[in-house]
Amino acid sequence: MYKPAITGTGVFTPEEVITNAELVETFNAYADRMNAANAEAIAAGEMEPMQHSSDAFIVKASGIERRHVMNKSGILDPEVMHPLLRQRSDDEPGIMAEMALDAAKKALAQAGRTPEDIDLVICAASNMERAYPAVAIEIQALLGIKGFAFDMNVACSSATFGIQAAADMIRSGSVRAALVVNPEICSGHLEWRDRDCHFIFGDVATATVIERIEEAQGPHFEILSTRCATQFSNNIRNNNGFLRRTRPDGLADRRDMQFMQNGRKVFKEVVPMVSHHIADHMADEGLEGSALRRMWLHQANKTMNDLIGKKVLGREPAPEEQPNILQDYANTSSAGSIIAFSQNSDDLGDGDLGLICSFGAGYSVGSVLLRRHL
């Protein structure tokens, strides 16, 4: 059995940014138009008027201040309110592969590796731009990597599940080094016309290099153990899919074809699930939560993370113990915890312990216990 280690990470950040103020202006313009168009029904009490959103509401509900997106012009157009991405020919790299390529090259450079050193590519993300061929195989081809590649989707937990799959294959000896990439175009599945969620998501891509610890080229994080768990829930759901056209109203502009969430139930059920998951993971390693120098949690909601951190550590976590990137990136699904890890890990000392944890639809939760080596 070999010991796996994370030796490099990379983050691709889209250039275009949408602030809360810009988002609110567009949403409120749309709400005013909808209220005007339905004025008679609203006056008759047949429907409720759309409420305005606000920067204060968004920050209080989530902690988000801005988000990066692949296209803002469509999102900020009250007549469109979704990203506008050009049609690509089948001979061009797909947009997800293009994003992942940038993050992957950065991760390889940090690890001191070339594509020739990689045996496996896993593209782990919440939404794939197509069913097949696998986006992972496209990324593999663009980088010139031999070996094999595959896609996987466990919603917001995709990155940690992907890391566990890669680490297990390294432990068994079936691969020497792996690349886990997480290209997330969350703006494409978000309903920007829904006040309860129009501010939640942003776009990004992350990448992680995992290899045998004895072959690490520099400072790295030993993967001490991994743990994944799932529990079925309809509280986060998206009903879009290839069977859509087979149903009587399948091609209608239905709300459930985009991101759907019962936020209150998710909060109430996921916080204890994740807290217990981390505590049990640590206990099985003979460790207390207080042994963690740092936690890199899924970046979905600041209040949720604060509660999880408090339950795990037994006290309020200091900002440096549980870094947030949510305010600048919003929820980037599987990539959020990897952004936090990539941007807030270089200062850890030799032997320090840390834990990456992501959680989301499914429900699903994955955790990766790490030890720093300099």
TORBADO-915016 format. One line per field, with one value per residue (C-alpha): residue number from 1; residue in three letters; x, y, z. Coordinates in pm, whole numbers, plus 50000, padded with zeros to 5 digits. Example, Ala and Ser with C-alpha at 12.3 -4.5 7.8 and 13.67 -1.06 7.14 Angstrom:
! TORBADO-915016
resi = [1 / 2] $
resn = [ala / ser] $
xx = [51230 / 51367] $
yy = [49550 / 49894] $
zz = [50780 / 50714] $
! end
This chain:
! TORBADO-915016
resi = [1 / 2 / 3 / 4 / 5 / 6 / 7 / 8 / 9 / 10 / 11 / 12 / 13 / 14 / 15 / 16 / 17 / 18 / 19 / 20 / 21 / 22 / 23 / 24 / 25 / 26 / 27 / 28 / 29 / 30 / 31 / 32 / 33 / 34 / 35 / 36 / 37 / 38 / 39 / 40 / 41 / 42 / 43 / 44 / 45 / 46 / 47 / 48 / 49 / 50 / 51 / 52 / 53 / 54 / 55 / 56 / 57 / 58 / 59 / 60 / 61 / 62 / 63 / 64 / 65 / 66 / 67 / 68 / 69 / 70 / 71 / 72 / 73 / 74 / 75 / 76 / 77 / 78 / 79 / 80 / 81 / 82 / 83 / 84 / 85 / 86 / 87 / 88 / 89 / 90 / 91 / 92 / 93 / 94 / 95 / 96 / 97 / 98 / 99 / 100 / 101 / 102 / 103 / 104 / 105 / 106 / 107 / 108 / 109 / 110 / 111 / 112 / 113 / 114 / 115 / 116 / 117 / 118 / 119 / 120 / 121 / 122 / 123 / 124 / 125 / 126 / 127 / 128 / 129 / 130 / 131 / 132 / 133 / 134 / 135 / 136 / 137 / 138 / 139 / 140 / 141 / 142 / 143 / 144 / 145 / 146 / 147 / 148 / 149 / 150 / 151 / 152 / 153 / 154 / 155 / 156 / 157 / 158 / 159 / 160 / 161 / 162 / 163 / 164 / 165 / 166 / 167 / 168 / 169 / 170 / 171 / 172 / 173 / 174 / 175 / 176 / 177 / 178 / 179 / 180 / 181 / 182 / 183 / 184 / 185 / 186 / 187 / 188 / 189 / 190 / 191 / 192 / 193 / 194 / 195 / 196 / 197 / 198 / 199 / 200 / 201 / 202 / 203 / 204 / 205 / 206 / 207 / 208 / 209 / 210 / 211 / 212 / 213 / 214 / 215 / 216 / 217 / 218 / 219 / 220 / 221 / 222 / 223 / 224 / 225 / 226 / 227 / 228 / 229 / 230 / 231 / 232 / 233 / 234 / 235 / 236 / 237 / 238 / 239 / 240 / 241 / 242 / 243 / 244 / 245 / 246 / 247 / 248 / 249 / 250 / 251 / 252 / 253 / 254 / 255 / 256 / 257 / 258 / 259 / 260 / 261 / 262 / 263 / 264 / 265 / 266 / 267 / 268 / 269 / 270 / 271 / 272 / 273 / 274 / 275 / 276 / 277 / 278 / 279 / 280 / 281 / 282 / 283 / 284 / 285 / 286 / 287 / 288 / 289 / 290 / 291 / 292 / 293 / 294 / 295 / 296 / 297 / 298 / 299 / 300 / 301 / 302 / 303 / 304 / 305 / 306 / 307 / 308 / 309 / 310 / 311 / 312 / 313 / 314 / 315 / 316 / 317 / 318 / 319 / 320 / 321 / 322 / 323 / 324 / 325 / 326 / 327 / 328 / 329 / 330 / 331 / 332 / 333 / 334 / 335 / 336 / 337 / 338 / 339 / 340 / 341 / 342 / 343 / 344 / 345 / 346 / 347 / 348 / 349 / 350 / 351 / 352 / 353 / 354 / 355 / 356 / 357 / 358 / 359 / 360 / 361 / 362 / 363 / 364 / 365 / 366 / 367 / 368 / 369 / 370 / 371 / 372 / 373 / 374] $
resn = [met / tyr / lys / pro / ala / ile / thr / gly / thr / gly / val / phe / thr / pro / glu / glu / val / ile / thr / asn / ala / glu / leu / val / glu / thr / phe / asn / ala / tyr / ala / asp / arg / met / asn / ala / ala / asn / ala / glu / ala / ile / ala / ala / gly / glu / met / glu / pro / met / gln / his / ser / ser / asp / ala / phe / ile / val / lys / ala / ser / gly / ile / glu / arg / arg / his / val / met / asn / lys / ser / gly / ile / leu / asp / pro / glu / val / met / his / pro / leu / leu / arg / gln / arg / ser / asp / asp / glu / pro / gly / ile / met / ala / glu / met / ala / leu / asp / ala / ala / lys / lys / ala / leu / ala / gln / ala / gly / arg / thr / pro / glu / asp / ile / asp / leu / val / ile / cys / ala / ala / ser / asn / met / glu / arg / ala / tyr / pro / ala / val / ala / ile / glu / ile / gln / ala / leu / leu / gly / ile / lys / gly / phe / ala / phe / asp / met / asn / val / ala / cys / ser / ser / ala / thr / phe / gly / ile / gln / ala / ala / ala / asp / met / ile / arg / ser / gly / ser / val / arg / ala / ala / leu / val / val / asn / pro / glu / ile / cys / ser / gly / his / leu / glu / trp / arg / asp / arg / asp / cys / his / phe / ile / phe / gly / asp / val / ala / thr / ala / thr / val / ile / glu / arg / ile / glu / glu / ala / gln / gly / pro / his / phe / glu / ile / leu / ser / thr / arg / cys / ala / thr / gln / phe / ser / asn / asn / ile / arg / asn / asn / asn / gly / phe / leu / arg / arg / thr / arg / pro / asp / gly / leu / ala / asp / arg / arg / asp / met / gln / phe / met / gln / asn / gly / arg / lys / val / phe / lys / glu / val / val / pro / met / val / ser / his / his / ile / ala / asp / his / met / ala / asp / glu / gly / leu / glu / gly / ser / ala / leu / arg / arg / met / trp / leu / his / gln / ala / asn / lys / thr / met / asn / asp / leu / ile / gly / lys / lys / val / leu / gly / arg / glu / pro / ala / pro / glu / glu / gln / pro / asn / ile / leu / gln / asp / tyr / ala / asn / thr / ser / ser / ala / gly / ser / ile / ile / ala / phe / ser / gln / asn / ser / asp / asp / leu / gly / asp / gly / asp / leu / gly / leu / ile / cys / ser / phe / gly / ala / gly / tyr / ser / val / gly / ser / val / leu / leu / arg / arg / his / leu] $
xx = [50000 / 50127 / 50060 / 49888 / 49960 / 49825 / 50124 / 49965 / 49647 / 49530 / 49239 / 49093 / 48896 / 48679 / 48756 / 48397 / 48258 / 47902 / 47863 / 47557 / 47459 / 47462 / 47268 / 47005 / 46953 / 46879 / 46659 / 46453 / 46404 / 46275 / 46049 / 45902 / 45830 / 45663 / 45453 / 45343 / 45253 / 45044 / 44903 / 44538 / 44598 / 44799 / 44525 / 44265 / 44469 / 44519 / 44897 / 45161 / 45380 / 45749 / 45955 / 46268 / 46608 / 46884 / 47255 / 47181 / 46944 / 47205 / 47489 / 47273 / 47138 / 47469 / 47775 / 47824 / 47938 / 48024 / 48078 / 48287 / 48100 / 48184 / 47935 / 47766 / 47592 / 47313 / 47271 / 47239 / 46988 / 46635 / 46505 / 46753 / 46884 / 47112 / 47467 / 47513 / 47785 / 47867 / 47796 / 48118 / 48183 / 48259 / 48616 / 48675 / 48758 / 48446 / 48416 / 48444 / 48758 / 48904 / 48846 / 48983 / 49292 / 49395 / 49352 / 49523 / 49833 / 49868 / 49830 / 50088 / 50335 / 50296 / 50353 / 50658 / 50491 / 50425 / 50129 / 50355 / 50367 / 49987 / 49805 / 49448 / 49216 / 48887 / 48651 / 48433 / 48164 / 47796 / 47694 / 47855 / 47802 / 47724 / 47658 / 47943 / 48220 / 48342 / 48476 / 48759 / 48874 / 48869 / 49086 / 49316 / 49356 / 49416 / 49693 / 49843 / 49801 / 49816 / 49628 / 49255 / 48992 / 48631 / 48361 / 48183 / 47903 / 47817 / 47698 / 47884 / 48078 / 48226 / 48578 / 48622 / 48467 / 48706 / 49002 / 48901 / 48871 / 49213 / 49374 / 49236 / 49383 / 49719 / 49704 / 49638 / 49913 / 49687 / 49805 / 50110 / 49965 / 49620 / 49464 / 49121 / 48959 / 48640 / 48511 / 48191 / 47969 / 47707 / 47564 / 47417 / 47188 / 47092 / 46747 / 46849 / 46479 / 46418 / 46475 / 46550 / 46849 / 46943 / 47262 / 47398 / 47632 / 47945 / 48176 / 48530 / 48751 / 48994 / 49245 / 49436 / 49740 / 49756 / 50053 / 50261 / 50408 / 50762 / 50759 / 50651 / 50880 / 50831 / 50602 / 50286 / 49990 / 49979 / 49628 / 49590 / 49237 / 48920 / 48554 / 48238 / 47871 / 47537 / 47176 / 46893 / 46704 / 46486 / 46564 / 46823 / 46722 / 46742 / 46501 / 46668 / 46805 / 46800 / 46456 / 46299 / 46163 / 45987 / 45740 / 45421 / 45543 / 45911 / 46008 / 45811 / 46000 / 45956 / 46108 / 46227 / 46456 / 46700 / 46849 / 46582 / 46637 / 46435 / 46691 / 46553 / 46537 / 46883 / 47029 / 46853 / 46950 / 47295 / 47465 / 47429 / 47502 / 47831 / 47930 / 47881 / 48057 / 48370 / 48363 / 48331 / 48606 / 48840 / 48745 / 48821 / 49171 / 49207 / 49186 / 48974 / 48833 / 49056 / 49359 / 49274 / 49486 / 49256 / 48928 / 48854 / 48477 / 48235 / 48163 / 47784 / 47675 / 47882 / 47639 / 47626 / 48005 / 48033 / 47796 / 47979 / 48312 / 48180 / 48045 / 48368 / 48610 / 48387 / 48421 / 48395 / 48654 / 48903 / 48896 / 49234 / 49116 / 48821 / 48894 / 48608 / 48629 / 48251 / 48235 / 48442 / 48344 / 47992 / 47899 / 48108 / 47974 / 48245 / 48525 / 48463 / 48651 / 48942 / 48966 / 48976 / 49245 / 49452 / 49450 / 49488 / 49732 / 50088 / 50132 / 50076 / 50374 / 50529 / 50300 / 49994 / 49661 / 49386 / 49060 / 48887 / 48512 / 48244 / 47874 / 47558 / 47284 / 47226 / 47269 / 47639 / 47943 / 48310 / 48610 / 48985 / 49217 / 49560 / 49901 / 50142 / 50498 / 50767] $
yy = [50000 / 50346 / 50673 / 50945 / 51316 / 51638 / 51805 / 52082 / 52284 / 52534 / 52776 / 52928 / 53245 / 53402 / 53766 / 53891 / 53985 / 54061 / 54258 / 54231 / 54583 / 54491 / 54172 / 54349 / 54621 / 54360 / 54146 / 54441 / 54563 / 54216 / 54210 / 54550 / 54432 / 54114 / 54306 / 54554 / 54275 / 54103 / 54413 / 54305 / 53958 / 54110 / 54366 / 54088 / 53889 / 53606 / 53624 / 53777 / 54058 / 53983 / 54131 / 54333 / 54194 / 54396 / 54384 / 54371 / 54075 / 53881 / 53940 / 53851 / 53535 / 53407 / 53620 / 53664 / 54001 / 53923 / 53634 / 53553 / 53434 / 53321 / 53575 / 53863 / 54043 / 53787 / 53752 / 54130 / 54169 / 54166 / 54013 / 53723 / 53659 / 53367 / 53347 / 53377 / 53142 / 53098 / 52775 / 52578 / 52327 / 51968 / 52026 / 52299 / 52241 / 52255 / 52545 / 52322 / 52155 / 52497 / 52617 / 52295 / 52314 / 52646 / 52516 / 52186 / 52353 / 52562 / 52253 / 52059 / 52350 / 52372 / 51997 / 52013 / 51764 / 51738 / 51570 / 51270 / 51206 / 51169 / 50836 / 50938 / 51235 / 51266 / 51548 / 51584 / 51852 / 51924 / 51971 / 51839 / 52027 / 51699 / 51335 / 51197 / 51180 / 51240 / 51589 / 51420 / 51238 / 51566 / 51727 / 51424 / 51462 / 51840 / 51788 / 51489 / 51257 / 50881 / 50633 / 50685 / 50940 / 50957 / 51198 / 51184 / 51388 / 51400 / 51760 / 51990 / 51696 / 51598 / 51725 / 51533 / 51220 / 51256 / 51296 / 50981 / 50783 / 50902 / 50846 / 50492 / 50409 / 50548 / 50348 / 50027 / 50094 / 50107 / 50465 / 50665 / 51015 / 51161 / 51492 / 51579 / 51877 / 52061 / 52297 / 52456 / 52680 / 52715 / 53027 / 52796 / 52603 / 52889 / 53051 / 53416 / 53520 / 53362 / 53600 / 53316 / 53190 / 53442 / 53541 / 53199 / 53075 / 53173 / 53008 / 52875 / 52572 / 52402 / 52121 / 51898 / 51678 / 51365 / 51126 / 50884 / 51071 / 50944 / 51104 / 51451 / 51726 / 51980 / 52077 / 51867 / 51737 / 51370 / 51227 / 51047 / 50924 / 51002 / 50947 / 50985 / 50946 / 50994 / 51019 / 51069 / 51398 / 51598 / 51926 / 52016 / 51904 / 51979 / 51784 / 51864 / 51569 / 51375 / 51222 / 51568 / 51555 / 51223 / 51380 / 51571 / 51907 / 51824 / 52112 / 52376 / 52651 / 52480 / 52614 / 52268 / 52250 / 52472 / 52466 / 52403 / 52419 / 52410 / 52622 / 52600 / 52221 / 52196 / 52413 / 52222 / 51878 / 51930 / 52112 / 51817 / 51563 / 51730 / 51802 / 51438 / 51319 / 51520 / 51425 / 51056 / 51078 / 51239 / 50994 / 50696 / 50841 / 50878 / 51258 / 51533 / 51809 / 52052 / 51885 / 52051 / 52352 / 52440 / 52341 / 52413 / 52377 / 52383 / 52746 / 52767 / 52972 / 53153 / 53094 / 52724 / 52700 / 52895 / 52650 / 52345 / 52488 / 52558 / 52206 / 52045 / 52261 / 52303 / 52682 / 52968 / 52911 / 53191 / 53328 / 53172 / 52833 / 52826 / 53056 / 53177 / 53270 / 53284 / 53662 / 53688 / 53373 / 53288 / 52920 / 52746 / 52400 / 52131 / 52383 / 52598 / 52395 / 52351 / 52727 / 52778 / 52510 / 52640 / 52999 / 52930 / 52645 / 52761 / 52904 / 52574 / 52427 / 52085 / 51827 / 52056 / 51882 / 52011 / 51885 / 51951 / 51893 / 51945 / 51872 / 51926 / 51766 / 51400 / 51467 / 51400 / 51478 / 51402 / 51475 / 51451 / 51453 / 51600 / 51640 / 51909 / 51811 / 52070] $
zz = [50000 / 49907 / 50088 / 49878 / 49907 / 49759 / 49593 / 49388 / 49340 / 49082 / 49048 / 48732 / 48810 / 48537 / 48463 / 48477 / 48819 / 48929 / 49251 / 49471 / 49368 / 48998 / 49063 / 49273 / 49011 / 48745 / 48968 / 49088 / 48730 / 48639 / 48945 / 48856 / 48502 / 48625 / 48879 / 48613 / 48370 / 48638 / 48806 / 48772 / 48919 / 49204 / 49275 / 49276 / 49524 / 49276 / 49298 / 49522 / 49391 / 49349 / 49629 / 49568 / 49660 / 49829 / 49902 / 50276 / 50229 / 50028 / 50273 / 50573 / 50407 / 50273 / 50338 / 49961 / 49827 / 49465 / 49224 / 48916 / 48606 / 48254 / 48113 / 48292 / 48004 / 47978 / 48352 / 48395 / 48111 / 48264 / 47939 / 47949 / 48302 / 48224 / 48085 / 47709 / 47587 / 47220 / 47038 / 46988 / 46714 / 46810 / 46691 / 46953 / 47320 / 47534 / 47775 / 48084 / 47947 / 47868 / 48225 / 48372 / 48152 / 48310 / 48666 / 48581 / 48439 / 48757 / 48977 / 48774 / 48793 / 49171 / 49201 / 48973 / 48740 / 48367 / 48195 / 48128 / 48504 / 48538 / 48500 / 48580 / 48526 / 48713 / 48618 / 48928 / 48906 / 48969 / 48607 / 48289 / 47964 / 47786 / 47864 / 47652 / 47556 / 47910 / 47978 / 48171 / 47857 / 47665 / 47935 / 47925 / 47548 / 47565 / 47821 / 47644 / 47942 / 47896 / 48115 / 48167 / 48267 / 48376 / 48493 / 48827 / 48981 / 49350 / 49334 / 49575 / 49723 / 49387 / 49464 / 49790 / 49641 / 49348 / 49581 / 49770 / 49445 / 49328 / 49670 / 49687 / 49347 / 49452 / 49775 / 49580 / 49328 / 49023 / 48947 / 49053 / 49012 / 48946 / 48850 / 48992 / 48819 / 48915 / 48644 / 48768 / 48555 / 48827 / 48660 / 48395 / 48631 / 48863 / 48833 / 48841 / 48851 / 49193 / 49488 / 49729 / 49531 / 49260 / 49445 / 49543 / 49271 / 49080 / 48824 / 48872 / 48808 / 49046 / 49009 / 49250 / 49189 / 49405 / 49397 / 49601 / 49893 / 49836 / 49491 / 49608 / 49473 / 49752 / 50041 / 50035 / 50231 / 50320 / 50287 / 50619 / 50548 / 50357 / 50430 / 50220 / 50305 / 50129 / 50237 / 49988 / 50000 / 49760 / 49935 / 49671 / 49323 / 48950 / 48728 / 48395 / 48199 / 47875 / 47945 / 47957 / 47602 / 47671 / 47914 / 47821 / 47956 / 47935 / 47707 / 47897 / 48081 / 48415 / 48736 / 48841 / 48537 / 48729 / 49078 / 49341 / 49716 / 50036 / 50215 / 50569 / 50563 / 50408 / 50682 / 50960 / 50829 / 50678 / 50968 / 51213 / 50940 / 50848 / 51209 / 51309 / 50994 / 51074 / 51443 / 51360 / 51099 / 51351 / 51628 / 51406 / 51362 / 51739 / 51720 / 51870 / 51653 / 51845 / 51684 / 51354 / 51269 / 50982 / 50816 / 50453 / 50432 / 50140 / 50059 / 50047 / 50346 / 50609 / 50897 / 50816 / 50817 / 51141 / 51313 / 51177 / 51287 / 51635 / 51672 / 51551 / 51753 / 52058 / 52034 / 51787 / 51511 / 51450 / 51092 / 51014 / 51139 / 50900 / 50605 / 50387 / 50020 / 49986 / 49993 / 49674 / 49481 / 49608 / 49609 / 49343 / 49426 / 49440 / 49382 / 49691 / 49951 / 49706 / 49649 / 50026 / 50057 / 49767 / 49891 / 50264 / 50322 / 50252 / 50602 / 50785 / 50968 / 50941 / 51103 / 51118 / 51060 / 50837 / 50690 / 50359 / 50375 / 50112 / 50131 / 49932 / 49726 / 49774 / 50061 / 50032 / 50245 / 50190 / 50413 / 50358 / 50663 / 50584 / 50747 / 50626 / 50533 / 50452] $
! end
